[in-house]
Amino acid sequence: MKKRKKQTEVFCPYCGRRAVLRPITYVVGENRRIFDPDQKVYVCSAYPACNAYVAASKKI
């Protein structure tokens, strides 16, 4: 049986709220084709009032 890795909680450095993992299209919109649609970003849970987000990378 595989052990599940514990997810690290991410918090917004500006307002302190929890950040949630979303697809990049959540921030840039569907019409932006220059981004990989599978790309994920951590977005502040207060978005768009708090306009903070950061790209997430896959662990290898």
C-alpha distance matrix in Angstrom:
0.0 3.8 6.5 9.4 12.6 15.4 18.2 21.5 24.4 27.4 30.9 34.2 36.4 39.5 39.1 36.0 34.3 30.6 29.9 27.8 26.3 28.5 29.5 32.5 34.7 34.5 36.8 38.8 39.2 38.6 41.7 40.6 39.5 39.4 36.0 32.7 31.7 28.0 29.0 27.8 29.8 29.4 32.3 33.9 33.5 37.3 37.8 40.5 42.4 40.6 40.4 37.6 34.7 33.0 31.1 27.4 26.0 22.6 20.7 20.4
3.8 0.0 3.8 6.3 9.3 12.4 15.0 18.3 21.3 24.1 27.7 30.9 33.1 36.2 36.0 33.0 31.4 27.7 26.8 24.8 23.1 25.4 26.4 29.3 31.7 31.5 33.6 35.6 36.2 35.8 38.8 37.5 36.5 36.1 32.7 29.5 28.7 24.9 25.6 24.4 26.3 26.0 29.0 30.8 30.6 34.4 34.8 37.5 39.5 37.4 37.1 34.2 31.3 29.4 27.5 23.7 22.2 19.0 16.9 16.8
6.5 3.8 0.0 3.8 6.4 9.1 12.2 15.2 18.3 21.3 24.8 28.2 30.2 33.4 33.1 29.9 28.5 24.9 24.3 22.7 21.4 24.1 25.6 28.4 31.0 30.5 32.3 34.6 35.5 35.5 38.6 37.1 36.4 36.0 32.4 29.5 28.7 25.0 25.2 23.5 24.9 24.1 27.1 28.4 28.3 32.1 32.7 35.5 37.2 35.1 35.0 32.0 29.3 27.5 26.0 22.3 21.2 18.3 16.1 16.7
9.4 6.3 3.8 0.0 3.8 6.3 8.8 12.2 15.1 18.0 21.6 24.8 27.1 30.2 29.8 26.7 25.1 21.4 20.7 19.0 17.7 20.5 22.2 25.0 27.5 26.9 28.7 31.1 31.9 32.1 35.3 33.9 33.4 33.1 29.4 26.6 25.7 22.0 22.1 20.1 21.4 20.5 23.4 24.8 24.6 28.4 29.0 31.8 33.5 31.5 31.4 28.5 25.8 24.2 22.8 19.2 18.5 15.8 14.2 15.4
12.6 9.3 6.4 3.8 0.0 3.7 6.2 9.1 12.3 15.1 18.7 22.0 23.9 27.2 27.1 24.0 22.7 19.1 18.4 17.1 16.0 19.1 20.9 23.4 26.2 25.5 27.0 29.4 30.6 31.1 34.1 32.5 32.2 31.4 27.7 25.3 24.7 21.0 20.5 18.3 19.2 18.1 21.2 22.5 22.8 26.5 27.0 29.9 31.5 29.1 29.0 25.8 23.2 21.4 20.2 16.5 15.9 13.7 11.7 13.5
15.4 12.4 9.1 6.3 3.7 0.0 3.8 6.4 9.3 12.5 15.9 19.4 21.3 24.5 24.1 20.9 19.6 16.2 16.0 15.1 14.8 18.3 20.7 23.1 25.9 24.7 26.0 28.7 30.1 31.0 34.1 32.5 32.7 31.9 28.2 26.1 25.3 22.0 21.0 18.3 18.5 16.7 19.4 20.2 20.3 23.9 24.9 27.8 29.1 26.7 27.0 23.9 21.6 20.3 19.7 16.3 16.5 15.1 13.5 15.9
18.2 15.0 12.2 8.8 6.2 3.8 0.0 3.7 6.4 9.2 12.7 16.0 18.3 21.3 21.0 18.0 16.6 13.0 12.4 11.5 11.2 14.7 17.3 19.6 22.5 21.1 22.3 25.1 26.6 27.6 30.7 29.1 29.5 28.8 25.0 23.2 22.4 19.2 18.0 15.0 14.9 12.9 15.7 16.5 16.8 20.4 21.2 24.2 25.5 23.1 23.2 20.2 17.9 16.7 16.3 13.1 13.9 13.0 12.2 15.3
21.5 18.3 15.2 12.2 9.1 6.4 3.7 0.0 3.8 6.3 9.8 13.2 15.0 18.3 18.2 15.1 14.3 11.0 10.7 11.0 11.3 15.1 17.9 19.6 22.6 21.1 21.6 24.6 26.5 28.0 30.9 29.1 29.7 28.7 25.0 23.7 23.2 20.3 18.4 15.2 14.3 11.8 14.4 14.8 15.6 18.9 19.9 22.8 23.8 21.0 21.3 18.0 16.1 14.8 15.1 12.4 13.6 13.6 12.8 16.2
24.4 21.3 18.3 15.1 12.3 9.3 6.4 3.8 0.0 3.8 6.6 10.3 12.5 15.4 14.9 11.7 10.6 7.4 7.7 8.7 10.3 14.0 17.3 18.9 21.7 19.6 20.0 23.3 25.1 27.0 30.0 28.4 29.5 28.6 25.0 24.1 23.4 20.9 18.8 15.3 13.6 10.4 12.2 11.8 12.4 15.6 17.0 19.9 20.6 17.9 18.7 15.6 14.3 13.8 14.9 12.9 15.1 15.8 15.7 19.2
27.4 24.1 21.3 18.0 15.1 12.5 9.2 6.3 3.8 0.0 3.8 6.9 9.2 12.1 12.1 9.4 8.7 6.0 5.4 7.5 9.2 12.6 15.8 16.7 19.6 17.5 17.3 20.5 22.8 25.0 27.7 25.9 27.2 26.2 22.7 22.3 21.8 19.8 17.2 13.6 11.2 7.8 9.4 9.0 10.5 13.4 14.3 17.2 17.8 14.9 15.3 12.1 10.8 10.5 12.1 10.9 13.7 15.2 15.7 19.4
30.9 27.7 24.8 21.6 18.7 15.9 12.7 9.8 6.6 3.8 0.0 3.8 6.2 8.8 8.4 5.7 5.6 4.4 5.1 8.6 11.2 14.1 17.4 17.9 20.4 17.9 17.3 20.6 23.0 25.6 28.2 26.5 28.3 27.3 24.0 24.1 23.6 22.1 19.3 15.8 12.7 9.0 9.2 7.4 9.0 11.1 12.6 15.3 15.3 12.2 13.3 10.3 10.3 11.0 13.6 13.3 16.5 18.5 19.2 22.9
34.2 30.9 28.2 24.8 22.0 19.4 16.0 13.2 10.3 6.9 3.8 0.0 3.8 5.4 5.8 4.8 5.4 6.1 5.9 9.6 12.1 14.2 17.1 16.9 19.3 16.7 15.4 18.6 21.2 24.2 26.5 24.7 26.9 25.8 22.8 23.5 23.2 22.2 19.2 15.9 12.3 9.0 8.0 5.7 8.3 9.3 10.3 12.7 12.4 8.9 9.9 7.0 8.1 9.6 12.9 13.7 17.2 19.8 20.9 24.6
36.4 33.1 30.2 27.1 23.9 21.3 18.3 15.0 12.5 9.2 6.2 3.8 0.0 3.8 6.1 5.7 8.2 9.5 9.6 13.2 15.4 17.5 20.1 19.4 21.9 19.6 17.8 20.6 23.6 26.7 28.6 26.6 28.7 27.2 24.5 25.4 25.6 24.6 21.3 18.3 14.7 11.7 11.2 9.1 12.0 12.2 13.2 15.0 14.2 10.5 11.3 8.4 9.9 10.7 14.3 15.3 18.4 21.3 22.2 25.7
39.5 36.2 33.4 30.2 27.2 24.5 21.3 18.3 15.4 12.1 8.8 5.4 3.8 0.0 3.8 6.0 8.3 10.8 11.0 14.6 17.0 18.5 21.0 20.1 22.1 19.5 17.4 20.2 23.1 26.5 28.2 26.4 29.0 27.6 25.2 26.6 26.6 26.1 22.9 19.9 16.2 13.4 11.8 9.1 11.7 10.8 11.7 13.0 11.5 8.0 9.4 7.6 10.4 12.3 16.1 17.7 21.1 24.1 25.4 28.9
39.1 36.0 33.1 29.8 27.1 24.1 21.0 18.2 14.9 12.1 8.4 5.8 6.1 3.8 0.0 3.8 5.7 9.0 10.3 13.8 16.9 18.4 21.4 21.0 22.6 19.6 18.0 21.2 23.6 27.0 29.0 27.7 30.4 29.5 26.9 28.1 27.5 27.0 24.1 20.8 17.2 14.0 11.9 8.5 9.9 8.6 10.7 12.3 10.3 7.4 10.1 9.1 11.9 14.3 17.9 19.3 22.8 25.5 26.7 30.4
36.0 33.0 29.9 26.7 24.0 20.9 18.0 15.1 11.7 9.4 5.7 4.8 5.7 6.0 3.8 0.0 3.8 6.6 8.8 12.5 15.7 17.9 21.2 21.3 23.3 20.3 19.2 22.6 25.0 28.1 30.4 29.0 31.3 30.4 27.5 28.2 27.6 26.6 23.7 20.3 16.9 13.3 12.0 8.7 9.7 9.9 12.4 14.6 13.1 10.2 12.6 10.8 12.6 14.4 17.7 18.3 21.6 23.9 24.8 28.5
34.3 31.4 28.5 25.1 22.7 19.6 16.6 14.3 10.6 8.7 5.6 5.4 8.2 8.3 5.7 3.8 0.0 3.8 6.5 9.7 13.2 15.3 18.8 19.4 21.1 17.9 17.4 21.0 22.9 25.8 28.5 27.4 29.7 29.2 26.2 26.6 25.6 24.6 22.1 18.5 15.3 11.7 10.0 6.6 6.4 7.2 10.1 12.7 11.7 9.5 12.0 10.5 11.9 14.0 17.1 17.4 20.9 22.9 24.1 27.8
30.6 27.7 24.9 21.4 19.1 16.2 13.0 11.0 7.4 6.0 4.4 6.1 9.5 10.8 9.0 6.6 3.8 0.0 3.8 6.6 10.1 12.7 16.4 17.5 19.4 16.4 16.5 20.1 21.9 24.4 27.3 26.2 28.2 27.7 24.4 24.4 23.2 21.8 19.6 15.8 13.1 9.4 8.5 6.2 5.9 8.5 10.7 13.7 13.7 11.5 13.1 11.1 11.2 12.8 15.2 14.9 18.2 19.9 20.9 24.7
29.9 26.8 24.3 20.7 18.4 16.0 12.4 10.7 7.7 5.4 5.1 5.9 9.6 11.0 10.3 8.8 6.5 3.8 0.0 3.8 6.9 9.4 12.9 13.8 16.0 13.2 13.2 16.8 18.7 21.1 24.0 22.6 24.5 24.0 20.6 20.6 19.6 18.3 15.9 12.1 9.3 5.6 5.1 4.2 5.3 8.5 9.2 12.2 13.2 10.8 11.3 8.9 8.1 9.5 11.6 11.5 15.0 16.8 18.4 22.1
27.8 24.8 22.7 19.0 17.1 15.1 11.5 11.0 8.7 7.5 8.6 9.6 13.2 14.6 13.8 12.5 9.7 6.6 3.8 0.0 3.8 6.3 10.1 11.9 13.8 11.2 12.2 15.7 17.0 19.0 22.1 21.1 22.7 22.6 19.1 18.6 17.1 15.6 13.8 10.0 8.1 5.3 5.4 6.4 6.3 9.9 10.0 12.9 14.7 12.9 13.0 11.0 9.3 10.4 11.4 10.7 14.0 15.3 17.2 20.8
26.3 23.1 21.4 17.7 16.0 14.8 11.2 11.3 10.3 9.2 11.2 12.1 15.4 17.0 16.9 15.7 13.2 10.1 6.9 3.8 0.0 3.8 7.1 9.3 11.7 10.0 11.3 14.3 15.5 17.0 20.1 18.9 20.0 19.8 16.2 15.3 13.7 11.9 10.2 6.5 5.7 4.5 6.4 9.0 9.6 12.9 12.1 14.6 17.0 15.3 14.5 12.3 9.5 9.6 9.3 8.1 11.1 12.2 14.5 17.9
28.5 25.4 24.1 20.5 19.1 18.3 14.7 15.1 14.0 12.6 14.1 14.2 17.5 18.5 18.4 17.9 15.3 12.7 9.4 6.3 3.8 0.0 3.8 6.4 8.1 6.5 8.5 11.3 12.0 13.2 16.5 15.6 16.9 17.2 13.7 13.0 10.9 9.9 8.7 5.6 5.5 6.2 6.8 10.0 10.4 13.2 11.4 13.3 16.4 15.3 13.9 12.6 9.8 10.4 9.7 9.5 12.3 13.5 16.4 19.5
29.5 26.4 25.6 22.2 20.9 20.7 17.3 17.9 17.3 15.8 17.4 17.1 20.1 21.0 21.4 21.2 18.8 16.4 12.9 10.1 7.1 3.8 0.0 3.8 5.4 5.7 7.9 9.4 9.8 10.3 13.5 12.5 13.3 13.9 10.4 9.5 7.2 6.7 6.0 4.5 6.1 8.7 9.4 13.0 13.8 16.1 13.6 14.9 18.4 17.4 15.4 14.3 11.2 11.3 9.6 9.8 11.9 13.0 16.5 19.1
32.5 29.3 28.4 25.0 23.4 23.1 19.6 19.6 18.9 16.7 17.9 16.9 19.4 20.1 21.0 21.3 19.4 17.5 13.8 11.9 9.3 6.4 3.8 0.0 3.8 5.3 5.7 6.3 7.7 8.9 11.4 9.6 10.8 10.9 7.6 7.9 6.7 7.6 5.6 5.3 5.7 9.0 9.4 13.1 14.6 16.3 13.3 14.0 17.5 16.5 13.8 12.9 9.7 9.7 8.1 9.6 11.8 13.8 17.4 20.0
34.7 31.7 31.0 27.5 26.2 25.9 22.5 22.6 21.7 19.6 20.4 19.3 21.9 22.1 22.6 23.3 21.1 19.4 16.0 13.8 11.7 8.1 5.4 3.8 0.0 3.8 5.3 5.1 4.5 5.4 8.4 7.8 9.6 10.9 8.4 9.2 7.0 9.1 8.6 8.6 9.2 12.0 11.4 14.7 15.6 16.8 13.5 13.7 17.4 17.2 14.6 14.6 12.2 13.0 11.8 13.4 15.5 17.2 20.8 23.3
34.5 31.5 30.5 26.9 25.5 24.7 21.1 21.1 19.6 17.5 17.9 16.7 19.6 19.5 19.6 20.3 17.9 16.4 13.2 11.2 10.0 6.5 5.7 5.3 3.8 0.0 3.8 6.1 6.0 8.0 11.2 11.0 13.3 14.4 11.8 12.6 10.3 11.6 10.6 9.2 8.7 10.3 8.8 11.7 12.1 13.2 10.0 10.4 14.2 14.1 12.1 12.4 10.5 12.2 12.0 13.5 16.3 18.2 21.6 24.4
36.8 33.6 32.3 28.7 27.0 26.0 22.3 21.6 20.0 17.3 17.3 15.4 17.8 17.4 18.0 19.2 17.4 16.5 13.2 12.2 11.3 8.5 7.9 5.7 5.3 3.8 0.0 3.8 5.9 9.1 11.2 10.2 13.0 13.4 11.1 12.8 11.6 13.1 11.2 10.0 8.4 10.0 8.2 10.8 12.3 12.6 9.0 8.9 12.6 12.1 9.3 9.9 8.3 10.3 10.7 13.2 16.2 18.7 22.0 24.9
38.8 35.6 34.6 31.1 29.4 28.7 25.1 24.6 23.3 20.5 20.6 18.6 20.6 20.2 21.2 22.6 21.0 20.1 16.8 15.7 14.3 11.3 9.4 6.3 5.1 6.1 3.8 0.0 3.8 7.0 8.0 6.6 9.8 10.2 8.8 11.3 10.5 13.0 11.3 11.4 10.6 13.0 11.7 14.5 16.1 16.2 12.5 11.8 15.4 15.1 11.9 12.6 10.9 12.2 11.9 14.7 17.1 19.6 23.2 25.7
39.2 36.2 35.5 31.9 30.6 30.1 26.6 26.5 25.1 22.8 23.0 21.2 23.6 23.1 23.6 25.0 22.9 21.9 18.7 17.0 15.5 12.0 9.8 7.7 4.5 6.0 5.9 3.8 0.0 3.8 5.7 6.2 9.4 11.2 10.1 12.0 10.3 13.2 12.6 12.9 12.8 15.2 13.8 16.5 17.3 17.5 13.9 13.0 16.8 17.2 14.4 15.5 14.0 15.4 14.9 17.2 19.4 21.4 25.1 27.5
38.6 35.8 35.5 32.1 31.1 31.0 27.6 28.0 27.0 25.0 25.6 24.2 26.7 26.5 27.0 28.1 25.8 24.4 21.1 19.0 17.0 13.2 10.3 8.9 5.4 8.0 9.1 7.0 3.8 0.0 3.8 5.6 7.6 10.5 9.7 11.0 8.8 12.1 12.6 13.7 14.6 17.4 16.5 19.5 20.0 20.7 17.2 16.5 20.3 20.8 18.1 18.9 17.0 17.9 16.7 18.5 20.2 21.6 25.4 27.4
41.7 38.8 38.6 35.3 34.1 34.1 30.7 30.9 30.0 27.7 28.2 26.5 28.6 28.2 29.0 30.4 28.5 27.3 24.0 22.1 20.1 16.5 13.5 11.4 8.4 11.2 11.2 8.0 5.7 3.8 0.0 3.8 6.1 9.1 9.8 11.9 10.7 14.4 14.6 16.2 17.0 19.9 19.1 22.0 22.9 23.2 19.5 18.5 22.1 22.6 19.6 20.6 18.8 19.6 18.4 20.5 22.0 23.7 27.5 29.2
40.6 37.5 37.1 33.9 32.5 32.5 29.1 29.1 28.4 25.9 26.5 24.7 26.6 26.4 27.7 29.0 27.4 26.2 22.6 21.1 18.9 15.6 12.5 9.6 7.8 11.0 10.2 6.6 6.2 5.6 3.8 0.0 3.8 5.7 6.5 9.3 9.2 12.8 12.3 14.2 14.9 18.1 17.7 20.8 22.4 22.8 19.1 18.2 21.8 21.7 18.3 18.9 16.8 17.1 15.6 17.9 19.2 21.2 24.9 26.6
39.5 36.5 36.4 33.4 32.2 32.7 29.5 29.7 29.5 27.2 28.3 26.9 28.7 29.0 30.4 31.3 29.7 28.2 24.5 22.7 20.0 16.9 13.3 10.8 9.6 13.3 13.0 9.8 9.4 7.6 6.1 3.8 0.0 3.8 5.4 7.4 8.0 11.6 11.8 14.5 16.0 19.6 19.8 23.2 24.8 25.6 22.1 21.5 25.2 24.8 21.4 21.5 18.9 18.6 16.4 18.2 18.8 20.3 24.0 25.2
39.4 36.1 36.0 33.1 31.4 31.9 28.8 28.7 28.6 26.2 27.3 25.8 27.2 27.6 29.5 30.4 29.2 27.7 24.0 22.6 19.8 17.2 13.9 10.9 10.9 14.4 13.4 10.2 11.2 10.5 9.1 5.7 3.8 0.0 3.8 6.7 8.9 11.8 11.1 14.0 15.2 18.8 19.4 22.8 24.9 25.8 22.2 21.8 25.3 24.4 20.8 20.4 17.8 16.9 14.5 16.6 16.9 18.8 22.3 23.4
36.0 32.7 32.4 29.4 27.7 28.2 25.0 25.0 25.0 22.7 24.0 22.8 24.5 25.2 26.9 27.5 26.2 24.4 20.6 19.1 16.2 13.7 10.4 7.6 8.4 11.8 11.1 8.8 10.1 9.7 9.8 6.5 5.4 3.8 0.0 3.8 6.0 8.5 7.3 10.2 11.6 15.3 16.2 19.8 21.9 23.1 19.8 19.8 23.3 22.2 18.8 18.0 15.0 13.9 11.3 13.1 13.5 15.4 19.0 20.5
32.7 29.5 29.5 26.6 25.3 26.1 23.2 23.7 24.1 22.3 24.1 23.5 25.4 26.6 28.1 28.2 26.6 24.4 20.6 18.6 15.3 13.0 9.5 7.9 9.2 12.6 12.8 11.3 12.0 11.0 11.9 9.3 7.4 6.7 3.8 0.0 3.8 5.4 5.3 9.0 11.5 15.2 16.8 20.6 22.3 24.2 21.1 21.6 25.2 23.9 20.9 19.6 16.3 14.8 11.6 12.2 12.0 13.0 16.7 17.8
31.7 28.7 28.7 25.7 24.7 25.3 22.4 23.2 23.4 21.8 23.6 23.2 25.6 26.6 27.5 27.6 25.6 23.2 19.6 17.1 13.7 10.9 7.2 6.7 7.0 10.3 11.6 10.5 10.3 8.8 10.7 9.2 8.0 8.9 6.0 3.8 0.0 3.8 5.5 8.3 11.1 14.6 15.8 19.5 20.7 22.6 19.7 20.2 23.9 23.1 20.3 19.5 16.2 15.4 12.5 12.9 13.3 13.9 17.6 19.1
28.0 24.9 25.0 22.0 21.0 22.0 19.2 20.3 20.9 19.8 22.1 22.2 24.6 26.1 27.0 26.6 24.6 21.8 18.3 15.6 11.9 9.9 6.7 7.6 9.1 11.6 13.1 13.0 13.2 12.1 14.4 12.8 11.6 11.8 8.5 5.4 3.8 0.0 3.8 6.4 10.0 13.3 15.3 19.0 20.1 22.6 20.1 21.2 24.7 23.5 21.1 19.6 16.0 14.7 11.5 10.8 10.6 10.6 14.2 15.7
29.0 25.6 25.2 22.1 20.5 21.0 18.0 18.4 18.8 17.2 19.3 19.2 21.3 22.9 24.1 23.7 22.1 19.6 15.9 13.8 10.2 8.7 6.0 5.6 8.6 10.6 11.2 11.3 12.6 12.6 14.6 12.3 11.8 11.1 7.3 5.3 5.5 3.8 0.0 3.8 6.9 10.5 12.7 16.4 18.2 20.5 18.0 19.1 22.4 20.8 18.2 16.4 12.7 11.0 7.7 7.5 7.9 9.1 12.9 14.9
27.8 24.4 23.5 20.1 18.3 18.3 15.0 15.2 15.3 13.6 15.8 15.9 18.3 19.9 20.8 20.3 18.5 15.8 12.1 10.0 6.5 5.6 4.5 5.3 8.6 9.2 10.0 11.4 12.9 13.7 16.2 14.2 14.5 14.0 10.2 9.0 8.3 6.4 3.8 0.0 3.8 7.0 9.4 13.1 14.7 17.3 15.2 16.8 19.8 18.1 15.9 13.9 10.2 8.8 6.2 5.5 7.4 8.9 12.4 15.2
29.8 26.3 24.9 21.4 19.2 18.5 14.9 14.3 13.6 11.2 12.7 12.3 14.7 16.2 17.2 16.9 15.3 13.1 9.3 8.1 5.7 5.5 6.1 5.7 9.2 8.7 8.4 10.6 12.8 14.6 17.0 14.9 16.0 15.2 11.6 11.5 11.1 10.0 6.9 3.8 0.0 3.8 6.0 9.7 11.9 14.2 12.2 13.9 16.7 14.6 12.5 10.1 6.4 5.4 4.2 5.0 8.4 10.9 13.9 17.1
29.4 26.0 24.1 20.5 18.1 16.7 12.9 11.8 10.4 7.8 9.0 9.0 11.7 13.4 14.0 13.3 11.7 9.4 5.6 5.3 4.5 6.2 8.7 9.0 12.0 10.3 10.0 13.0 15.2 17.4 19.9 18.1 19.6 18.8 15.3 15.2 14.6 13.3 10.5 7.0 3.8 0.0 3.8 6.8 9.1 11.7 10.5 12.9 15.0 12.6 11.3 8.5 5.4 5.3 6.3 6.4 10.2 12.5 14.8 18.3
32.3 29.0 27.1 23.4 21.2 19.4 15.7 14.4 12.2 9.4 9.2 8.0 11.2 11.8 11.9 12.0 10.0 8.5 5.1 5.4 6.4 6.8 9.4 9.4 11.4 8.8 8.2 11.7 13.8 16.5 19.1 17.7 19.8 19.4 16.2 16.8 15.8 15.3 12.7 9.4 6.0 3.8 0.0 3.8 6.2 8.3 6.7 9.1 11.3 9.2 8.2 6.2 4.3 6.7 8.8 10.0 13.7 16.2 18.6 22.1
33.9 30.8 28.4 24.8 22.5 20.2 16.5 14.8 11.8 9.0 7.4 5.7 9.1 9.1 8.5 8.7 6.6 6.2 4.2 6.4 9.0 10.0 13.0 13.1 14.7 11.7 10.8 14.5 16.5 19.5 22.0 20.8 23.2 22.8 19.8 20.6 19.5 19.0 16.4 13.1 9.7 6.8 3.8 0.0 3.8 5.3 5.4 8.2 9.1 6.7 7.3 5.6 6.2 9.1 11.9 13.0 16.8 19.2 21.2 24.9
33.5 30.6 28.3 24.6 22.8 20.3 16.8 15.6 12.4 10.5 9.0 8.3 12.0 11.7 9.9 9.7 6.4 5.9 5.3 6.3 9.6 10.4 13.8 14.6 15.6 12.1 12.3 16.1 17.3 20.0 22.9 22.4 24.8 24.9 21.9 22.3 20.7 20.1 18.2 14.7 11.9 9.1 6.2 3.8 0.0 3.8 5.5 8.5 9.2 8.1 9.7 9.1 9.6 12.5 14.9 15.5 19.2 21.1 23.1 26.7
37.3 34.4 32.1 28.4 26.5 23.9 20.4 18.9 15.6 13.4 11.1 9.3 12.2 10.8 8.6 9.9 7.2 8.5 8.5 9.9 12.9 13.2 16.1 16.3 16.8 13.2 12.6 16.2 17.5 20.7 23.2 22.8 25.6 25.8 23.1 24.2 22.6 22.6 20.5 17.3 14.2 11.7 8.3 5.3 3.8 0.0 3.8 6.1 5.7 5.4 7.9 8.7 10.5 14.0 16.8 18.1 21.9 24.1 26.2 29.9
37.8 34.8 32.7 29.0 27.0 24.9 21.2 19.9 17.0 14.3 12.6 10.3 13.2 11.7 10.7 12.4 10.1 10.7 9.2 10.0 12.1 11.4 13.6 13.3 13.5 10.0 9.0 12.5 13.9 17.2 19.5 19.1 22.1 22.2 19.8 21.1 19.7 20.1 18.0 15.2 12.2 10.5 6.7 5.4 5.5 3.8 0.0 3.1 5.0 4.9 5.5 7.0 8.5 12.1 14.7 16.6 20.3 22.8 25.3 28.8
40.5 37.5 35.5 31.8 29.9 27.8 24.2 22.8 19.9 17.2 15.3 12.7 15.0 13.0 12.3 14.6 12.7 13.7 12.2 12.9 14.6 13.3 14.9 14.0 13.7 10.4 8.9 11.8 13.0 16.5 18.5 18.2 21.5 21.8 19.8 21.6 20.2 21.2 19.1 16.8 13.9 12.9 9.1 8.2 8.5 6.1 3.1 0.0 3.8 5.3 5.1 8.0 9.9 13.6 16.1 18.4 22.1 24.8 27.5 30.9
42.4 39.5 37.2 33.5 31.5 29.1 25.5 23.8 20.6 17.8 15.3 12.4 14.2 11.5 10.3 13.1 11.7 13.7 13.2 14.7 17.0 16.4 18.4 17.5 17.4 14.2 12.6 15.4 16.8 20.3 22.1 21.8 25.2 25.3 23.3 25.2 23.9 24.7 22.4 19.8 16.7 15.0 11.3 9.1 9.2 5.7 5.0 3.8 0.0 3.8 5.9 8.9 11.8 15.6 18.6 20.8 24.6 27.3 29.7 33.3
40.6 37.4 35.1 31.5 29.1 26.7 23.1 21.0 17.9 14.9 12.2 8.9 10.5 8.0 7.4 10.2 9.5 11.5 10.8 12.9 15.3 15.3 17.4 16.5 17.2 14.1 12.1 15.1 17.2 20.8 22.6 21.7 24.8 24.4 22.2 23.9 23.1 23.5 20.8 18.1 14.6 12.6 9.2 6.7 8.1 5.4 4.9 5.3 3.8 0.0 3.8 5.7 9.0 12.6 16.0 18.2 21.9 24.8 27.0 30.6
40.4 37.1 35.0 31.4 29.0 27.0 23.2 21.3 18.7 15.3 13.3 9.9 11.3 9.4 10.1 12.6 12.0 13.1 11.3 13.0 14.5 13.9 15.4 13.8 14.6 12.1 9.3 11.9 14.4 18.1 19.6 18.3 21.4 20.8 18.8 20.9 20.3 21.1 18.2 15.9 12.5 11.3 8.2 7.3 9.7 7.9 5.5 5.1 5.9 3.8 0.0 3.8 6.8 10.3 13.5 16.2 19.8 23.0 25.4 28.8
37.6 34.2 32.0 28.5 25.8 23.9 20.2 18.0 15.6 12.1 10.3 7.0 8.4 7.6 9.1 10.8 10.5 11.1 8.9 11.0 12.3 12.6 14.3 12.9 14.6 12.4 9.9 12.6 15.5 18.9 20.6 18.9 21.5 20.4 18.0 19.6 19.5 19.6 16.4 13.9 10.1 8.5 6.2 5.6 9.1 8.7 7.0 8.0 8.9 5.7 3.8 0.0 3.8 7.1 10.6 13.1 16.8 19.9 22.2 25.6
34.7 31.3 29.3 25.8 23.2 21.6 17.9 16.1 14.3 10.8 10.3 8.1 9.9 10.4 11.9 12.6 11.9 11.2 8.1 9.3 9.5 9.8 11.2 9.7 12.2 10.5 8.3 10.9 14.0 17.0 18.8 16.8 18.9 17.8 15.0 16.3 16.2 16.0 12.7 10.2 6.4 5.4 4.3 6.2 9.6 10.5 8.5 9.9 11.8 9.0 6.8 3.8 0.0 3.8 6.9 9.5 13.1 16.3 18.7 22.1
33.0 29.4 27.5 24.2 21.4 20.3 16.7 14.8 13.8 10.5 11.0 9.6 10.7 12.3 14.3 14.4 14.0 12.8 9.5 10.4 9.6 10.4 11.3 9.7 13.0 12.2 10.3 12.2 15.4 17.9 19.6 17.1 18.6 16.9 13.9 14.8 15.4 14.7 11.0 8.8 5.4 5.3 6.7 9.1 12.5 14.0 12.1 13.6 15.6 12.6 10.3 7.1 3.8 0.0 3.8 6.5 9.9 13.3 15.6 18.8
31.1 27.5 26.0 22.8 20.2 19.7 16.3 15.1 14.9 12.1 13.6 12.9 14.3 16.1 17.9 17.7 17.1 15.2 11.6 11.4 9.3 9.7 9.6 8.1 11.8 12.0 10.7 11.9 14.9 16.7 18.4 15.6 16.4 14.5 11.3 11.6 12.5 11.5 7.7 6.2 4.2 6.3 8.8 11.9 14.9 16.8 14.7 16.1 18.6 16.0 13.5 10.6 6.9 3.8 0.0 3.8 6.6 10.1 12.9 15.8
27.4 23.7 22.3 19.2 16.5 16.3 13.1 12.4 12.9 10.9 13.3 13.7 15.3 17.7 19.3 18.3 17.4 14.9 11.5 10.7 8.1 9.5 9.8 9.6 13.4 13.5 13.2 14.7 17.2 18.5 20.5 17.9 18.2 16.6 13.1 12.2 12.9 10.8 7.5 5.5 5.0 6.4 10.0 13.0 15.5 18.1 16.6 18.4 20.8 18.2 16.2 13.1 9.5 6.5 3.8 0.0 3.8 6.8 9.4 12.6
26.0 22.2 21.2 18.5 15.9 16.5 13.9 13.6 15.1 13.7 16.5 17.2 18.4 21.1 22.8 21.6 20.9 18.2 15.0 14.0 11.1 12.3 11.9 11.8 15.5 16.3 16.2 17.1 19.4 20.2 22.0 19.2 18.8 16.9 13.5 12.0 13.3 10.6 7.9 7.4 8.4 10.2 13.7 16.8 19.2 21.9 20.3 22.1 24.6 21.9 19.8 16.8 13.1 9.9 6.6 3.8 0.0 3.8 6.4 9.2
22.6 19.0 18.3 15.8 13.7 15.1 13.0 13.6 15.8 15.2 18.5 19.8 21.3 24.1 25.5 23.9 22.9 19.9 16.8 15.3 12.2 13.5 13.0 13.8 17.2 18.2 18.7 19.6 21.4 21.6 23.7 21.2 20.3 18.8 15.4 13.0 13.9 10.6 9.1 8.9 10.9 12.5 16.2 19.2 21.1 24.1 22.8 24.8 27.3 24.8 23.0 19.9 16.3 13.3 10.1 6.8 3.8 0.0 3.8 6.3
20.7 16.9 16.1 14.2 11.7 13.5 12.2 12.8 15.7 15.7 19.2 20.9 22.2 25.4 26.7 24.8 24.1 20.9 18.4 17.2 14.5 16.4 16.5 17.4 20.8 21.6 22.0 23.2 25.1 25.4 27.5 24.9 24.0 22.3 19.0 16.7 17.6 14.2 12.9 12.4 13.9 14.8 18.6 21.2 23.1 26.2 25.3 27.5 29.7 27.0 25.4 22.2 18.7 15.6 12.9 9.4 6.4 3.8 0.0 3.8
20.4 16.8 16.7 15.4 13.5 15.9 15.3 16.2 19.2 19.4 22.9 24.6 25.7 28.9 30.4 28.5 27.8 24.7 22.1 20.8 17.9 19.5 19.1 20.0 23.3 24.4 24.9 25.7 27.5 27.4 29.2 26.6 25.2 23.4 20.5 17.8 19.1 15.7 14.9 15.2 17.1 18.3 22.1 24.9 26.7 29.9 28.8 30.9 33.3 30.6 28.8 25.6 22.1 18.8 15.8 12.6 9.2 6.3 3.8 0.0
